Amino acid sequence: MEVGTVTVEGIGGMPLTLSAINKKYQYPLDLPYPGFDEGASLSLSASGGFYSAFTVTTTGVTPVALRAETFDLRSGTPLLIEWEAGSNAAARVSLNLNISRHGGSAGYLECEVTDTGSFTIPAGPITRLIELGVTGFPQLTLTRSTQAEVAVSGGKIALRSVGTAVPTLTVEGVCSCFDSSDCGACDDTAKTVCDSVRKVCLAP
């Protein structure tokens, strides 16, 4: 939807002005990373178009820094996840555990927690998730964010400040693959054939 001239403040040290191209907005230049300080004011204003003029403001978050680079998921075992806690009291952290990303999702687990620096996913939900089915390249995603909203005719406009970390995740007994050349070197060396749909190695 075109909403007129859009101005973003709080990123890169100076206001960013964006105009719609084919009803889409995209900044054409590079921006510094992370682009803003934790707790800094971030705002997005639009001069008006499909929706009337609006301004929405939130605060910046710090990138997610995990205390470990890899995690191993095992049935019957809780999973402790630790990260450097942030200082923005408005921020929340969501954890998304998705171990069936290929060939049709069997389910996933998502938690939203306070930004204390640690959270343990209990063994029970992990066991039930594994029982639903596991496919290749399982993924654990941690997202720290703040969000503000402003009402417009017909709905709301939301502005989110987001920092994300995606560590390496393995599941006991599961070997991920793109093709059969990736198989044969896992814990179970008999799994030498790649299921190209589910992206897992199987025994022939």
N, C-alpha and C positions, 0 to 999 in steps of 0.2 A: 504494500500500500504506500502511496506517495503522501508524505506528511509535510511537504515544503522543505525549507532549508533546515538541516539538522546540525546542531552545535554540541560538541562533546567537550567538557571541561574536566581537568584533573588528570589527563593522560598526556605524557610527553612534555609537560611544562608550559604548554600554551594551548588555547582553544583550537579544536579541530572542526573545520566546517565541511559538511558533506552535502552534495546535491544528488537528487535521484537520477539514475540512468536506467531506463527501462523499468522504472518503479522499484529499483533496488539501490541500496546505499553501500558503498565500499570505499574505504580510504586507500588511495593509490600509492602512498609512500610507506617507508619502513617506520616502525615505532620502537622505542627502547623497550627492553624487557627487564623487569616486569612492568614498567610503564607508570607505576604509581606506588606510593608508600602505603604501608598498612595503616588503616584508619583515615587515610586522606579522603577528602570529599570528592565524589565523582558525580557529575550531572550530565543529563542528556536533555536538550531542549529542541523542540520542533516548532517552526513558524506556523504550521497548520496546512492541511490539505484534505485528504479523505477524512481525517480526524481534525478536530479543532486544535489550536496551539496548546502545547503542554510542556511541562518540565518535571522530570523525575530525578531524584538524588539518592545515592547510597554511599557507602564507604568502601575503601579498598581493603583487600586481604593480602596476606603474604603467601608466596608459593608454598606448597606442601613439601616438607622435607621429611622423608621417612627415615627411621632408624635402621632399617634393613632393606636390602635391595631385592631379596627373593623371599618367597613364602611357600611353604609346603602344606598342602591340604590333605588331611587324613581322616577317614571315617572314624567316628568315636573320639576325636581329639579336638579340643577347643583351639581357636586360632587367635593368638594375641597379635594385635597390630599397634605399633607405636610410631609416633611422629612428633616433630617439634611443635609444641602448642603455640598458637598465636595469641596476640594480646587484644584483638578486636572483639569486644564482648558481643557484638552483633552477629558475629560469624557462626555458622554451623558447619559441621563436617558430615558428609554422607559417604557411606561405604557401599559399593555395589559389587557383589560377588556373583559372577556369571560364568558357569562352567559348562554350559550347553549352548554355545554360540553358533554352531554349524548344523545344518540339516534339520532345522526346526528347533526352537527353544523349548526345553522341558520345564524351565523355571529358573528363577534367580532370586537372590536374597539381597535386600537393600535395607540399610539402617541409617537413621539420622541421629547424630550424637552431638553433645557439647564438645567444644574444642579444648579438651583437657590434655591431649597428647597420647591417649591410649584407649583402646577398646578391645574387649574379648568377645568374639562370636562364640556362643556356647556350642558344645559338641553335638547336642541334639539337632538343631537346625542344619548343621553341616552334614551330619549323617543322612538326614532326610533329603537334603539337596543332592547329595551324591547318588542316593538311591533312585532319584528321578532320572538320572542319566548324565553322563559326562561325554563331552566331545573335545576335539583338539583345541589347543591354544586358549585355555581358560584364562579369565581376566578378573583381576581385582583392581578397582578404581576408587581412589579417595579424592573427594572434591570438597574444598573449603569455599564457602560462598557467603555473600550477603545479598539481600534482594530488597528492593523498594518498588512500590506500585503506585500508579496514579490512575484515577478513573477517567475514562473518555466515553463518549456516546457509543453504546454497544459493547463495552467491555473494559479492559484494563491494559495499560502499558506497564511492563515490568523492566527494570534495569538490574542486572546481576553482575557482581564482581566475583570472578571465579579463579581459583588455583587448583590444578589437578595433578595427581601423581598416579602412574600406572606401573607398579613393580612387576617383576617376573613372578608368575604363579605356576606351581606344578601341583598335580593331583596324583596321589599314590597309585601306581599301577597303570598310569595313562601316559602314552608317548604320543606327542603331537607330530603331524607330518603334512607336508604339501604333496609329496609323492613317495614311492617306496624307497627311494635312496635315503630318506630321512630315518628309516626304520632299521632295526637290528642292533642298535647300540643302546637301547634302553635297559632298564633293570631286567625285563623279560626279553631275552635275546631271540625267543621264538617268534616274537611279533615282527614279522618282516614285510608285511603287505599293508599298504596304505589305503584306508577307506577314504576316497577322495571327496566324499560328501560330508562325512563327519569329521574328517581331518585327524583320524586316530590310526595308530598302527595295530594290526590284528595278526593273529597266527593264521597261516594258510590252511 
